[in-house]
Amino acid sequence: MKRPVVIEDLLRLQFIASPELSPGGETIAYVKTHIDEKSYEYRSNVYVISTEGGPARQFTFGPKSDTAPRYSPDGKKLAFVSDRSGDKQIWVMDLVTGGEARQLTTMRNGAANPVWSADGTCIAFVSRFAEGDSVEELLKVRSAQEKEAEDKKRREEPKVIDLIKYKSDEAMGFLDGKRSHIWVVDVEGGSPVCLTSGNFDHSGPAWSPDGTQIAFASNRDGDSEFKPYQSDIYIVPSCGGAIKRITNTEGPSGSPVWAPDGEAIAYLGHRGEFYSATNTQVWLVAAEGGEPVNLTASFDRGIGDTTGSDSRYGGGGESLAFTKDGGSIMFLASCTGNTHVFAVDIAARKVTQVTQGKRHIQAMSYNSGTGDIVYTSAEHLHPADLYIQGICGCECRLTTINEAFLSELELSEPQEVWFKGVDGWDVQGWVMKPIGIEAGKQYPLILEIHGGPHTQYGCSFFFEFQVLASQGYGVIFTNPRGSTGYGQTFVDAVRGDYGGNDYGDLMLAVNYAEQLPWVDKSRLGVTGGSYGGFMTNWIIGHTDRFKGAVTQRSISNWMSFYGVSDIGYTFTEYEIGGNPWDNVEMMLKHSPISYVKNVKTPLLVLHSEQDMRCPIEQGEQFYVYLKKLGVKTRMVRFPGANHELSRSGKPKLRLERLRHMVGWFNEAVK
């Protein structure tokens, strides 16, 4: 007999990421992550499975993190990133002779993103350092004593800040002045050589087919702190030498991939026409430079995976991949609640959908020799598994890592719905019935609001939603204007209108749900994180229809957000349309804090103490104002957690977050 989901079931979920097809097409390497139930830590290891199916073989072991597997071009070696020796370094395993993996790098600041040269003799990678650092010291792993001394210095000494970009949510605090650089190391040994210099970040190294050049992305104009989304494509000789700029455009450019003949480079980017709301496209530029061509201009969707989920860990895979003849490019794109593999014909500039079904494809690997595509794909009722699709279009599921566990559980399957939003726009959503629903009875309903806002909910497994359904709540989640997946006009419609028609779309979603016979419209709850937290704050300042609310990693005051968020000074201008000194009235008009006097809904504030994206002062303001006004409220602070708490935060804190959320709704709504 199946049982309802409980919060502790989070610890039993496993996650697949970073698929990598072998050059011969016989095997696939991937990363599987689980949560250690004793230490409450994530454990990631590399596995290999045959493309014909069968049991997977575990290739790396131990209580640390092994990620980013990369086959050598001849398929005889496997490089990966591991922190088994302390900082993350690149290791290489011989697949022919077997035995223990060999540590290839000993970089003082760690190493990441290994990429093999075409002849298999070298690996390019990324490692960080600050201007003036000694190269000799950079090649030595820090001792325990050195780490302790550096940590002590960071904790106790004053921080002198000259840059506007001085903190980062990814770093969970202050930036250390180090920049990412491209390095190359001989696989058989020797000292790594750094190919880039200067106070700039460099990413996405990609070898040319003949091994003489490496393409990468960077903003080397010296204005990156004021233009954090600006970058271009560059190339550098793989043996060292002058760096050549290939593109010179407005907006971000990244993830370069060489055409098979080495004559052109494909990359992802946009021109920033709608700032951060601009859909990413696939571009092609001659390797010698020139005017880039937008290959997907007629494809009115954003490129990449923008579907949200709280049941994934790690990324990996290829952003772009050329077919063998160089005539087409494979990529992921998110459309109407799904993420699929697509291909664009370069000559015709025509986009074709390659994979099918209601699903969330999270990462892919393409073998141009065999035409096979491997991808990790999730659906509403299971987190991602590994799939392969042959050139004939036939698909085979290779793993079922959570099937035995999930078969024990009674899950609520989301039902897709469409309704009319503001101005008659079509809006997509999903409704989940509570577990144990009985005919003739009515149940409470929770409105879930995604972050971004330029992301989408879709056909992916969401553990939080299953927890709520198991507690007797219905759930509605939807993609109001501002979401990705519905075209450029739709995604851009929220800019300058936060709390306007996006709020209207969400209220019309609730109106739709209230017509369902099992929904008790007197028992409604609302929650969301980031933009969803902003909207939760906004909603309870504009309506009393909800009996309880939970705001997470939220925004309450654009005036202060501008100066405290790691992206505030750009995001606020792009999305709200102004700054605090010229546009005070507008900034306050769109700030939930301005309407706090209207709030009567009991509110739980969940916020991470190291959140640099939506800093905790945003939650503190709303909490203190409500307390002063006598509104029922509570704040829960999560130490050592950042903006990613609900998705990849410390498992123990993730459990506590869900317990507080459920407890609050049970008290206020049920």
Residue pairs with C-beta under 8 A, 6 or more apart in sequence:
2 407
2 408
2 409
2 410
3 408
3 409
3 410
4 409
4 410
4 435
4 436
4 470
4 471
5 409
5 410
5 411
5 435
5 463
5 466
5 467
5 469
5 470
6 467
6 470
7 467
7 655
7 658
7 659
7 662
8 655
9 405
9 409
9 463
10 35
10 463
10 651
10 654
10 655
10 658
11 35
11 37
11 40
11 651
11 655
12 35
12 37
12 405
13 34
13 35
13 311
13 383
13 402
13 405
13 463
14 32
14 33
14 34
14 383
14 401
14 402
15 32
15 33
15 34
15 311
15 312
15 313
15 314
15 383
15 384
16 30
16 31
16 32
16 33
16 376
16 383
16 384
16 385
16 386
16 399
16 401
17 30
17 31
17 33
17 67
17 312
17 313
17 314
17 315
17 316
17 317
17 362
17 363
17 376
17 384
18 29
18 30
18 31
18 67
18 68
18 69
18 314
18 315
18 316
18 317
18 363
19 28
19 29
19 30
19 316
19 317
19 363
19 364
19 365
19 374
19 375
19 376
19 386
20 28
20 29
20 30
20 69
20 70
20 71
20 316
20 365
20 374
21 27
21 28
21 51
21 71
21 365
21 366
21 367
21 372
21 374
22 28
22 29
22 71
22 75
22 367
23 71
23 72
23 73
23 74
23 75
23 367
23 369
24 75
24 369
25 51
25 367
25 369
25 370
25 372
26 50
26 51
26 75
27 48
27 49
27 50
27 51
28 48
28 49
28 50
28 51
28 365
28 374
28 386
28 388
28 398
29 46
29 47
29 48
29 59
29 69
29 70
29 71
29 78
30 46
30 47
30 48
30 49
30 69
30 376
30 386
31 44
31 45
31 46
31 47
31 66
31 67
31 68
31 69
31 314
31 316
32 44
32 45
32 47
32 56
32 401
33 42
33 43
33 44
33 45
33 313
33 314
34 42
34 43
35 41
35 42
35 43
35 651
36 42
36 43
36 63
39 63
40 650
40 651
40 652
41 63
41 650
41 651
42 65
42 313
42 648
42 651
43 63
43 64
43 65
44 65
44 66
44 67
44 313
44 314
45 58
45 59
45 60
45 61
45 62
45 66
46 58
46 59
46 60
46 66
46 67
46 69
46 78
46 80
47 56
47 57
47 58
47 59
48 56
48 57
48 59
49 55
49 56
49 57
49 386
49 398
49 399
51 372
51 374
51 388
51 398
53 396
53 398
56 399
59 69
59 78
59 93
60 66
60 80
60 82
60 93
60 101
62 84
64 82
64 83
64 84
65 82
65 83
65 88
66 80
66 81
66 82
66 84
66 91
67 80
67 81
67 82
67 314
67 316
68 80
68 81
68 112
68 113
68 114
68 316
69 78
69 79
69 80
70 78
70 79
70 80
70 114
70 115
70 116
71 77
71 78
71 116
72 78
72 79
72 116
72 120
72 187
73 116
73 117
73 118
73 119
73 120
74 120
75 95
76 94
76 95
76 96
76 120
77 92
77 93
77 94
77 95
77 120
77 187
78 92
78 93
78 95
79 90
79 91
79 92
79 93
79 104
79 114
79 116
79 123
80 90
80 91
80 93
80 101
80 114
81 88
81 89
81 90
81 91
81 111
81 112
81 113
81 114
82 88
82 89
82 91
82 101
83 89
84 91
85 103
85 141
86 141
86 142
87 107
87 108
87 109
87 110
87 141
87 142
88 110
88 111
88 112
89 103
89 104
89 105
89 106
89 107
89 110
89 111
89 141
90 103
90 104
90 105
90 111
90 114
90 123
90 125
90 185
91 101
91 102
91 103
91 104
92 101
92 102
92 104
92 123
92 187
93 100
93 101
93 102
94 102
104 123
104 185
104 187
105 111
105 125
105 127
105 185
105 192
106 139
106 140
106 141
107 127
107 138
107 139
107 141
107 183
107 192
108 129
108 137
108 138
108 139
108 140
108 141
108 142
109 127
109 128
109 129
109 138
109 178
110 127
110 128
111 125
111 126
111 127
111 183
112 125
112 126
112 127
113 125
113 126
113 203
113 204
113 205
114 123
114 124
114 125
115 123
115 124
115 125
115 205
115 206
115 207
116 122
116 123
116 207
117 123
117 124
117 207
117 211
117 238
118 207
118 208
118 209
118 210
118 211
119 211
120 187
121 186
121 187
121 188
122 184
122 185
122 186
122 187
122 211
122 238
123 184
123 185
123 187
124 182
124 183
124 184
124 195
124 205
124 207
124 214
124 238
125 182
125 183
125 184
125 185
125 192
125 205
126 180
126 181
126 182
126 183
126 202
126 203
126 205
127 138
127 180
127 181
127 183
127 192
128 178
128 179
128 180
128 181
129 138
129 178
129 179
129 181
130 176
130 177
130 178
130 179
131 179
131 198
131 199
135 194
139 191
139 192
142 150
154 174
154 176
159 174
163 175
163 225
164 225
164 226
164 569
165 175
165 224
165 225
165 228
165 566
166 174
166 175
167 173
167 174
167 175
167 566
167 612
168 175
168 566
168 612
169 566
169 611
169 612
169 613
169 642
169 643
169 644
170 642
171 612
172 610
172 612
172 640
172 642
173 610
173 612
179 198
179 199
179 200
179 201
179 202
180 201
180 202
180 203
181 194
181 195
181 196
181 197
181 202
182 194
182 195
182 196
182 202
182 205
182 214
182 216
182 236
183 192
183 193
183 194
183 195
184 192
184 193
184 195
184 214
184 238
185 191
185 192
185 193
193 240
195 214
195 236
195 237
195 238
195 240
196 202
196 216
196 218
196 236
196 243
198 220
199 222
200 218
200 219
200 220
200 222
200 224
201 218
201 219
201 224
202 216
202 217
202 218
202 234
203 216
203 217
203 218
203 254
204 215
204 216
204 217
204 254
204 255
204 256
205 214
205 215
205 216
206 214
206 215
206 216
206 256
206 257
206 258
206 265
207 213
207 214
207 238
207 258
208 214
208 215
208 235
208 238
208 258
208 262
208 287
209 258
209 260
209 261
209 262
210 262
211 238
212 237
212 238
212 239
213 235
213 236
213 237
213 238
213 287
214 235
214 236
214 237
214 238
215 233
215 234
215 235
215 246
215 256
215 258
215 265
216 233
216 234
216 235
216 236
216 256
217 231
217 232
217 233
217 234
217 253
217 254
217 255
217 256
217 267
218 231
218 232
218 234
219 227
219 230
219 231
219 232
220 232
220 234
220 243
220 245
221 227
221 230
223 230
224 230
226 570
227 570
228 567
228 570
229 251
229 252
229 272
229 276
229 570
230 250
230 251
230 252
230 272
231 252
231 253
231 254
231 269
232 245
232 246
232 247
232 248
232 249
232 253
233 245
233 246
233 247
233 253
233 256
233 265
233 267
233 285
234 243
234 244
234 245
234 246
235 243
235 244
235 246
235 265
235 287
236 242
236 243
236 244
244 289
245 289
246 265
246 285
246 287
246 288
246 289
247 253
247 267
247 285
247 289
247 292
249 269
249 271
249 292
250 271
250 272
251 269
251 270
251 271
251 272
251 278
252 269
252 270
252 272
252 280
253 267
253 268
253 269
253 283
254 267
254 268
254 269
255 267
255 268
255 319
255 320
256 265
256 266
256 267
257 265
257 266
257 267
257 318
257 319
257 320
257 321
257 322
257 329
258 264
258 265
258 287
258 322
259 265
259 266
259 284
259 287
259 322
259 326
260 322
260 324
260 325
260 326
260 368
261 326
262 287
263 286
263 287
264 284
264 285
264 286
264 287
265 284
265 285
265 286
265 287
266 282
266 283
266 284
266 295
266 320
266 322
266 329
267 282
267 283
267 285
267 292
267 320
268 280
268 281
268 282
268 283
268 303
268 304
268 319
268 320
268 331
269 280
269 281
269 283
270 278
270 279
270 280
270 281
271 278
272 278
274 488
274 491
274 492
274 495
275 495
275 574
275 575
276 454
276 570
276 571
276 574
276 575
277 454
277 482
277 491
277 492
277 494
277 495
277 574
277 575
278 488
278 492
279 300
279 301
279 302
279 303
279 484
279 488
279 491
280 302
280 303
280 304
281 294
281 295
281 296
281 297
281 299
281 303
282 294
282 295
282 296
282 303
282 320
282 329
282 331
282 344
283 292
283 293
283 294
283 295
284 292
284 293
284 295
284 329
284 346
285 291
285 292
285 293
295 329
295 344
295 346
295 349
296 303
296 344
296 349
296 351
297 349
298 349
298 350
298 351
299 333
299 342
299 344
299 351
300 487
300 488
301 333
301 334
301 335
301 484
301 485
301 487
302 333
302 334
302 454
302 484
302 485
302 491
303 331
303 332
303 333
304 319
304 331
304 332
304 333
304 334
305 332
305 334
305 339
305 360
305 361
305 362
305 363
306 334
306 339
306 452
306 454
306 455
306 456
306 484
306 485
307 334
307 337
307 338
307 339
307 360
307 455
307 456
307 457
307 458
307 459
307 460
307 485
308 450
308 451
308 455
308 456
308 457
308 458
308 460
308 462
309 360
309 362
309 378
309 383
309 460
309 461
309 462
309 647
310 462
310 463
310 464
310 646
310 647
311 378
311 383
311 460
311 461
311 462
311 463
312 362
312 378
312 383
312 384
312 647
313 648
315 362
315 363
316 363
317 362
317 363
317 364
317 365
317 375
317 376
318 330
318 363
318 364
318 365
318 366
319 331
319 332
320 329
320 330
320 331
321 329
321 330
321 331
321 364
321 365
321 366
321 368
322 328
322 329
322 330
322 368
323 329
323 330
323 343
323 368
323 371
324 368
324 369
324 371
326 346
327 345
327 346
327 347
328 343
328 344
328 345
328 346
329 343
329 344
329 346
330 341
330 342
330 343
330 354
330 364
330 366
330 373
331 341
331 342
331 343
331 344
332 339
332 340
332 341
332 342
332 361
332 364
333 339
333 340
333 342
334 456
334 458
334 484
334 485
335 485
336 428
336 458
336 485
336 486
337 358
337 416
337 428
337 430
337 456
337 457
337 458
337 459
337 479
337 485
338 357
338 358
338 359
338 360
338 458
338 459
338 485
339 359
339 360
339 361
339 362
339 458
340 353
340 354
340 355
340 356
340 359
340 361
341 353
341 354
341 355
341 361
341 364
341 373
341 375
341 389
342 351
342 352
342 353
342 354
343 351
343 352
343 354
344 350
344 351
344 352
345 351
345 352
354 373
354 389
355 361
355 373
355 375
355 377
355 389
355 395
357 379
358 379
358 380
358 416
358 459
359 377
359 378
359 379
359 459
360 377
360 378
360 379
360 384
360 458
360 459
360 460
361 375
361 376
361 377
362 375
362 376
362 377
362 378
362 384
363 375
363 376
364 373
364 374
364 375
364 376
365 373
365 374
365 375
366 372
366 373
366 374
367 373
367 374
370 390
370 391
371 390
371 391
372 388
372 389
372 390
372 391
373 388
373 389
374 386
374 387
374 388
375 386
375 387
375 388
375 389
376 384
376 385
376 386
376 387
377 384
377 385
377 387
378 384
378 385
378 459
378 460
378 461
379 459
379 460
379 461
380 413
380 414
380 430
380 459
380 460
380 461
381 406
381 411
381 413
381 461
382 402
382 403
382 406
382 461
383 402
383 461
385 397
385 398
385 399
385 400
385 401
385 402
386 397
386 398
386 399
387 395
387 396
387 397
387 398
388 395
388 396
388 398
389 395
389 396
409 466
410 435
410 436
410 470
411 466
411 469
412 432
412 433
412 434
412 435
412 465
412 466
412 469
412 470
412 475
413 432
414 430
414 431
414 432
414 459
414 465
414 475
414 477
415 430
415 431
415 432
415 433
416 428
416 429
416 430
417 428
417 429
417 430
417 431
417 512
418 426
418 427
418 428
418 429
419 426
419 427
419 429
419 508
419 509
419 512
420 426
420 427
420 508
421 427
421 480
421 481
421 501
421 504
421 505
421 508
421 509
422 481
422 501
422 504
422 505
422 508
423 501
425 481
425 490
425 505
427 478
427 479
427 480
427 481
427 505
427 508
427 509
428 478
428 479
428 486
429 457
429 476
429 477
429 478
429 479
429 509
429 512
430 457
430 476
430 477
430 478
431 474
431 475
431 476
431 513
431 516
432 465
432 469
432 474
432 475
432 476
433 443
433 469
433 474
433 518
434 443
434 469
434 471
434 472
434 473
434 474
434 518
435 469
435 470
435 472
436 472
437 443
437 518
441 518
442 517
442 518
442 519
442 520
443 472
443 473
443 474
443 518
443 519
443 520
443 523
444 472
444 473
444 474
444 520
444 523
444 524
444 525
444 547
444 665
444 669
444 670
445 473
445 474
445 475
445 476
445 510
445 513
445 514
445 519
445 520
445 521
445 523
445 524
445 525
446 468
446 473
446 474
446 475
446 476
446 524
446 525
446 526
446 527
446 665
446 669
447 476
447 477
447 506
447 509
447 510
447 513
447 524
447 525
447 526
447 527
447 546
448 457
448 464
448 465
448 475
448 476
448 477
448 527
448 528
448 532
449 477
449 480
449 506
449 526
449 527
449 528
449 531
449 532
449 535
449 536
450 456
450 457
450 477
450 479
450 483
450 528
450 529
450 531
450 532
451 528
451 529
451 530
451 531
451 532
451 533
451 553
452 482
452 483
452 484
452 530
452 531
453 480
453 482
453 483
453 494
453 502
453 531
454 482
454 483
454 484
454 491
455 483
455 484
456 479
456 483
456 484
456 485
457 477
457 478
457 479
457 483
458 479
458 485
462 477
464 646
464 658
464 661
465 475
465 477
467 658
467 662
468 475
468 662
468 665
469 475
471 662
471 665
471 666
472 670
473 525
473 665
473 669
473 670
474 513
474 516
474 518
474 519
476 509
476 510
476 512
476 513
478 505
478 506
478 509
479 485
479 486
480 494
480 502
480 505
480 506
480 509
481 490
481 491
481 493
481 494
481 501
481 502
481 505
482 490
482 491
482 493
482 494
482 495
482 502
482 531
483 490
483 491
484 491
493 501
493 502
494 501
494 502
494 575
495 574
495 575
495 577
496 575
496 576
496 577
498 534
498 538
498 575
498 576
498 590
499 535
499 538
499 542
499 590
499 592
502 535
503 535
503 538
503 539
503 542
506 535
506 539
507 543
510 524
510 545
513 519
514 521
521 545
522 547
523 547
523 669
523 670
524 545
524 546
524 547
524 669
525 546
525 547
525 548
525 549
525 550
525 665
525 668
525 669
526 536
526 539
526 540
526 546
526 548
526 549
526 550
527 536
527 549
527 550
527 551
527 552
527 661
528 535
528 536
528 551
528 552
529 552
529 553
529 554
529 646
530 552
530 553
530 554
530 555
530 613
530 614
530 643
531 555
532 552
533 551
533 552
533 553
533 554
533 555
533 614
533 619
534 554
534 555
534 556
534 592
536 549
536 550
536 551
536 552
536 554
537 551
537 554
537 555
537 556
537 592
537 593
537 622
538 592
538 595
539 546
539 549
540 546
540 549
540 599
540 600
540 601
540 603
541 592
541 594
541 595
541 596
541 598
541 599
542 595
542 598
544 600
544 601
546 601
547 601
547 602
547 668
547 669
548 601
548 602
548 603
548 604
548 664
548 665
548 667
548 668
548 669
549 601
549 602
549 603
549 604
550 603
550 604
550 606
550 661
550 664
550 665
551 603
551 604
551 605
551 606
551 619
551 622
552 606
552 607
552 646
552 657
553 606
553 607
553 608
553 611
553 613
553 614
553 619
553 643
553 645
553 646
554 605
554 607
554 614
554 618
554 619
554 622
555 561
555 592
555 614
555 618
556 591
556 592
556 593
556 596
556 618
556 619
556 621
556 622
557 591
557 592
557 593
557 618
557 621
558 572
558 576
558 580
558 587
558 588
558 590
558 591
559 580
559 584
559 587
559 588
559 591
560 617
560 618
560 621
561 568
561 572
561 614
561 615
561 618
562 568
562 569
562 572
562 579
562 580
562 587
563 569
563 580
564 615
564 617
564 618
565 571
565 572
565 612
565 613
565 614
565 615
566 612
566 613
567 613
569 579
572 578
572 579
572 587
573 579
576 583
576 586
576 587
576 590
577 583
577 586
578 586
578 587
579 587
580 587
588 594
592 622
593 621
593 622
593 625
596 622
596 625
596 626
596 629
597 629
599 626
599 629
599 631
600 631
601 631
602 631
602 632
602 633
602 664
602 667
602 668
603 622
603 623
603 626
603 631
603 632
603 633
603 634
604 633
604 634
604 635
604 636
604 660
604 661
604 664
605 619
605 622
605 623
605 633
605 634
605 635
605 636
606 619
606 635
606 636
606 638
606 657
606 660
606 661
607 614
607 616
607 618
607 619
607 620
607 635
607 636
607 637
607 638
608 616
608 637
608 638
608 641
608 642
608 643
608 645
608 649
609 616
609 637
609 638
609 639
609 640
609 641
610 639
610 640
610 641
610 642
611 641
611 642
611 643
611 645
612 642
612 643
613 642
613 643
614 643
616 637
619 635
620 635
623 633
623 635
626 633
627 633
632 668
634 664
636 656
636 657
636 660
638 645
638 649
638 653
638 656
638 657
640 650
640 653
641 649
641 650
641 653
642 649
645 653
645 654
645 657
646 654
646 657
649 657
